[in-house]
Amino acid sequence: LVLAVLGATLFTRFILAHQYPYPAWTDSLHHSMLTNIVASTGRLPYDLLPYSQTSLDQYHLGLYALSGSLQLIADIPAHTALLWMAQALNGLCVIGVFLFLDRKVSRLAGLIGMVAVGLLSFQPAWYVNWGRFTQISSQAVLLISAVVTWETVAVWREEWSKEKIQAVILALLAAILIAGVFLLHFRVAGNLLPLLILIVFVEFIRSWPSKKELLFTGLCVTLIVLFSIILISPALIPAINVYFNNINDVVLKPIDTQSQSIANNPYHTAIDFLRIRVYGIKPWLMALSLAGAVVGLWRKNRTLTIVIILWVILLFLEGIAYTFNIPLLAFTNAFEVIIMFYIPASLLVGILTEQIFLFISQDVKSQIMPVFLWLIVFSGFIGAHYRITEIADSRYLMTKQDQQAMSWIKNNTSEDAVFAIHTHFWLPNAVHGSDGGYWIPYFTSRQTTTDTMIASLGPGYDIVLERSNAVLALYEKDPSVNELCALGVDYIYIGAKEPFDGKSFDINAL
């Protein structure tokens, strides 16, 4: 049954990659570029050349070691390798849920958690509509790293004298997994850290008052931390340097000295029930997870339930940390936290299921268990229909017709040509395309007025904003191209699909 659920989950992810061959939304552009650079050069890059001058000191690159390798092995385009690798990792998110619940609760709980995450919950399947591929790849490893770390600390505490070699190997494995979470996505590592702290705290409590157990628990944690830092240091050191430079080397900045409130930045949004329901977990999953929390506190698995509840509270605090108006704490936003609530929710649903069966006698349990299991799996296959059909079509900007136009551009325009494209300002200082023209740099190596979503990490972003603001003149009643011409723009591109924001150039007026 576990393998059947895993197979069904992967099928729902792969069928979408087959039906929608161009990755969705805006991040997918630089994801595809980086995949292609890795496949072309055989190494992780330092910048986005030859596409743009964007520096990658503060950007996580782990996913592209996987997608770039797939591009080489399968001899397929970069955007195809990216999409299929990301969808595979999306499907494999169920393994972490299963492993965590299987080791800490029961195999039944693990199966229920798998069904919830893989087939019933709209998250994380919905990530394909956003192109949030680095985030989902890191989340695929998050729970695996947590449970391996927990098992490792327990082995050091309880069995060091018997299993010395195994204990050291486990510590190295835990460090590799933790480093993997970080290298795949920095902020997801920030979500993992509170869970690891809670796990370590539990193990120290279990060690008390034995000095020997406290010693070996401390040694294990120290070794895992050291191994992890060594493994991530090539990415961690430059990322920290850039991060501190971006906040002007200020660690604590009082609210009354802020020139502009962080809380007013559109990047940060509040955590409320509506956003959780729309972007995080649906009401049915929220209700079941709350029931799991209550029952878990009341009966068996109390420690695990407390750990999960405290983790959710700490995640919530991370999401609203920007409200303190301290630059150092504003490393993430509420939305990034909300969309990963499916992880603790699935764990609590698994605990709930296990607790329910504790109320049933063994004879009755043996009679109804087969029926219950097949009902759960059957409901999962019904849910698979929604995982395949719930698609945000407006977020798929690129089409086959656009790719035909890209071929014409590549064969009939100069290599230094610049294209004005339909433009959308996500934030006042963040801009992206709103139709297939956004993909011109990837398919043709020509520039557009918007560049990529990570262009602000490198030099030259001022000209991007200047050109993008000039594009807005094309939406006016009497459009003017004079400013675009003065900024070195040669062509205007209109995609095959209507822009998702409903704003279109007037072809006749132009």
C-alpha positions, 0 to 999 in steps of 0.5 A: 500500500505504501508503494501504491500511494507513492506510485500514485503520487508520482503519477499525479506529478508526472502527468502534469509535467507531460500535459504542461511541458513549459514550467509555470510562472516567473521563477521558472525562467531563471531555474531553466537558465541555471539548469542549462548553465550547469549542464553546459559547463559541468559545474555550479555557476557563480553568476547567470552569464551568458544570460545576464550579470546576476551574481549568485552569492546569495542564491541556493543552487542545489536543485540545479546539480540535479536538474542539470545532471538530468539534462545531460543524462537524458539529453533533453532541454533544460526547462524539461529537465527542470520540470521533471526533476522538480515534479519527482522531488514534489512526489517524493515529499511523501517519503519524509512524512512516511519515515517520520511517522513510521519511526515515531508513531506507527506504519499506519500513521505513516501511510495516512500521512502519505495519502494526505500529502501526496493525494488529498492535500492541494499542497505541495502539488500546487507548487507546480503552478508557482514554479517554486521548485527550489523550495519544494526540493528542500522540503522533500529532504526536510523531514528525512533530515529531522528524523535521521537526526533524531534517531542519530542522537538517540543512538549516541545517547543509548547505544554509543558503547555498542554501536560506535561506528554506526553512530559516527556514520549516522552523525555524518548522514544527518549532517549531509541531509541537513546541509542538503536542506540548506543548499537546496533552499536557504529559508527552508533550512530556517524552517528546519532549524526550530524543529531540530532545536526542539528534537535536541531539547527533547533528547537532552531532557531524556538524558537527564540526570545521567551525566554519561548520556548528557555527554554523548548527546552533547558530543553527537549534537556538536559533531552534527553541527560541525559536519553541517557547517563544513558542508554548507560553508562554501554557500553559507559564507558568501550568503551571510556576507551579502545578507549583512551587506543588504541590511547595511551591517545592522544587527538591531535597528530600533523602530524609531530610527527606521527610514522605512518600516519593514512591516510596510514592505509589500513582500511581507504579508500577515498570517491570517485564516484566509491566507492559510485556507487559500494558500496553505491547508484547506479547512478539512485538513486544518480541522483534522490536524487540530483534532490530532493535536488535541488527541495527541496531547491527551493520549499516547505520543504526547511528546511528539505532539508537543514538538510539532505544536511548538514547531508550528508556533515557531514557524508562525513567529518566523513568519511574523518576525518582520513586524518587529521592524528589525532587518536581521529578523526579516529573512523570510515572509509569512507566505513562505511559512504558510505554504509549508503548513501541510508538513506539520498538518500531515504529521498531526493527521497521522497521530490522530489516526493512530490515536483513534485505533487505540480506542478500538479493541484488538479483535474489532481492529483486526476486522475493520483494518483491511476495509479501512486501509482500502478506503483510505487508499481509494480516497487517495485515488479519488483525490488524485483526480483533483491533483491532476485537474487543479491547475492555474492556467493563467500562470503558464505563460509560455506556449508552443506558438511562442516557441515558434516565434522564438525560433524566428527571433533567433534566426532573424534578429541580431544577438544584441537585440532588446525586446520590450514585453508585456510587463507586470510589477510584482513589487515596486522594485520587482518586475517580470513578464506577463506572457510568453515573451518573458522566456525570450532570454532563455530560448533566444539569448536576446535581452528583454526589458524585465530580465529575471526575478533574481536580477536584483541580486546583481548589477544593472538592475536600475536599467531593468526598472527604467526600461520596465517603467518605460514599457508602461507607456505602451499601455496608455491610450496614445502609446509612445515608444520614444523613451524605449527607443532612447533606452536601446529597445529594438522590438516589441513582443506580444505573446500568444496568450493574453497577459495574466493581468489583463493588460495588453498593448494596443497593436493598432495604436502601436 
